[in-house]
Amino acid sequence: MSRTERFTFIGSSEADLAARLDLPEDEPRAFALFAHCFTCSKDLVAAGRISRRLVEQGFGVLRFDFTGLGSSEGEFANTTFTSNVEDLVLAAAALGTRHAAPSVLIGHGLGGAAVLAAAPRLPDVNAVATIGAPFDPGHIRHLFPDDALTRLADDGRAAVTIAGRTFTVGAQFLVDADEQHLETALHDLKRPLLVMHAPRDNVVDIDNARRIFDAARHPKSFVALDGADHMLSRHPDADYAADVLAVWASRYLPEVELPAAEPPPGGWVVVEESGRGRLAQSIQAGRHFWSADEPLGVGDDTGPNPYDLLLSAVGACTSMTLRMYADRKGLPLEHVAVQLKHRRSHPKDCRDSEGRPCRIEHIDREIRFSGPLDDAQIKRLGEIADRCPVHRTVTGQLEVHTTVTPT
């Protein structure tokens, strides 16, 4: 089960910056530092999904809000691209103080340009990855309408609406961004580089990826995020980017043998969001793992739905109980198959204590036996089926006790 640490550190403007460190249950194989896109935050959905996916692969992932954004203090209007790079370097230092310096830098959008600029200053970084990053940080100018550019020139700052959110931006941000040249940073990178970009990105054109790739030295790799948008708003696109990133980065990290996950204590079953879909769940019981989800249209169909799991529990227990009974009694039972279905009914002549129509839950169970059984043996096996422990649990008096624990 993953865990999260939240903390603050001092940024480039002496403001407290909000950080979130997602960790695997065991010691991380390496730490990654994720820089979000222009005017976004660490809590962007794509950033969260990529982080969770990397945590599943054994990485610790630090995300933080740049000065004046998200939960961080400070005034965004006073920031520049250079101050963002400084925030990034300070975040790496904060991670090193608490755990270990990052081995992998990941940047989305303008955050990708920032990690390219910061990497030469971070000696512990072994690999750098960009997602939808601009080759020229000054490209953000095209996000500003003409009237905003005029206000910036006349007043030194202007309110700008980007992706439905309004921010006050200072003229110095554009001036500083225009002065940045990533050719030098790419030339001095001296680390493996992964460039990921969506061919149909309408915020940062795909040609930016080509220019980054051409300017970088080997080893370098390019992955097209086909069908994705700039924000990786579709869950499968974010998951794919994270999976590729984890496999690629692993080539440049010290080899480690990841410890097997410890079984939940005392017979507990642990269920948590897997990050593989909007509703997808990861389930662990002892040393066994499986998944749950909802069908397409509600979920992403990455596993059986909760009622399927309930039916499978009743069916498995039924079959096991029959097998144990038949073996103990020496019955010629060769094979058992159990088929189940869940349904609801609303009898018209039934009302609850408050006068509302009753809803009755049903499980239809069909058991098939193979083997030379006589009628008396078949009848007895049918009676034994109702004695399976799970059958008794769901049909008996069942209470669920819930405790809520903040993380």
PyMOL commands that set and color helices and strands:
alter all, ss='L'
color gray80, all
select helices_A, chain A and resi 45-56+76-78+81-98+110-121+137-143+146-155+171-178+182-187+207-215+235-250+265-267+306-329+375-385+389-395
alter helices_A, ss='H'
color red, helices_A
select strands_A, chain A and resi 3-10+16-23+30-35+59-64+104-108+127-131+157-162+165-170+193-197+220-224+269-273+281-285+288-292+335-345+360-370
alter strands_A, ss='S'
color yellow, strands_A
deselect
rebuild
show_as cartoon
